[in-house]
Every structure is written in structure tokens, then in C-alpha cells.
């Protein structure tokens, strides 16, 4: 790349253009970068300082983000430990195994609150009250029913019971009839 084949006016025009590009703040950095591409060995302190500063700043930002992430993690663990100890203080859990079971329920049922999950877990641990058997002999005794008629003649006893029930229904007329 020689400029010997150019006239003095063309050289002066190129030099003026290069100077205006180098001195204009809007085009200076691009001009210096293109110059560095063409002549990589040419030292340009302005670009080197900026690149070094940008790399140091980006490294500091990465370290800062790592420190912030560790701090957030530590705060989350502290908060979790506070909620766990709160369960122990309130008597909702008796041991670390209980807390592990409560947190398992939290994950399975999607419960975000430790206390709510502890109450739910406690309800799950309680035994259900047994239901009474199907036959309750007290029902027959309380109504004073005489079943001896049904033993002698079931058809006539059923007719008599039905007629008594019908008479009772007719006596107390429901609304609308």
C-alpha cells in the first residue's frame, strides 16, 4: 500500500479526511479500531486503556453478582432456619424428622407456609374417629315398636303400620295440599 502513485492533491485530501475522522468525537473510536485492524502492532493507548478498563469492570460486575447471589442464598437459608425454629418454638414440630416430613408435605401439596403445612401434617397424623356400626338397637327401643305383630303375621302388621303412617300424614297436611 503505497501512496507514490497518487498526486499531492489526492494525498492531501486523504490526509485531511483521515484527520477529520480522527478528530471528530463521533468517529474517533471507530477510526482507531479500523487502524488497529489494519496495523495490529501499532500501539494505540486510548483503545488499550478502554479495553483494559472494560474487562476489569466486567470482571468486577461478575464478582459482584457472585457475591450478591451468595448473600441471597445465605439470607434464604437464614430465613428457612428461622421458620424451622419457629415451628419448634410453637410446638408444631417436635424434632428435625417432623420438620422434614412437614417440608415434604409442603412440596407435595404446594403449601408455601411452614405453619400451614405443619397444621395440615398434624391433621394427617390424627386418627379418624370410628364410625358407628350399621345396627343400633336403641332405635327400636326408643320408638316403642312392638315387633311381635310382625313375627305372627308380617303382611297384616305391615298394612297396619302403613295405614297408621298414612293417617298421620293426612292429619298433618303439608303446605300446598
Secondary structure by P-SEA (a helix, b strand, c coil): cccccccaaaaaaaaaaaaaaaaccccaaaaaaaaaaaccccccaaaaaaaaaaaaaaaaaaaaaaaaaaaaaaaaaaaaaaaaaaaaaacccccaaaaaaaaaaaaaaccccaaaaaaaaaaaacccccccccccaaaaaaaccccccccccaaaaaaaaaaaaaaaaaacccccc
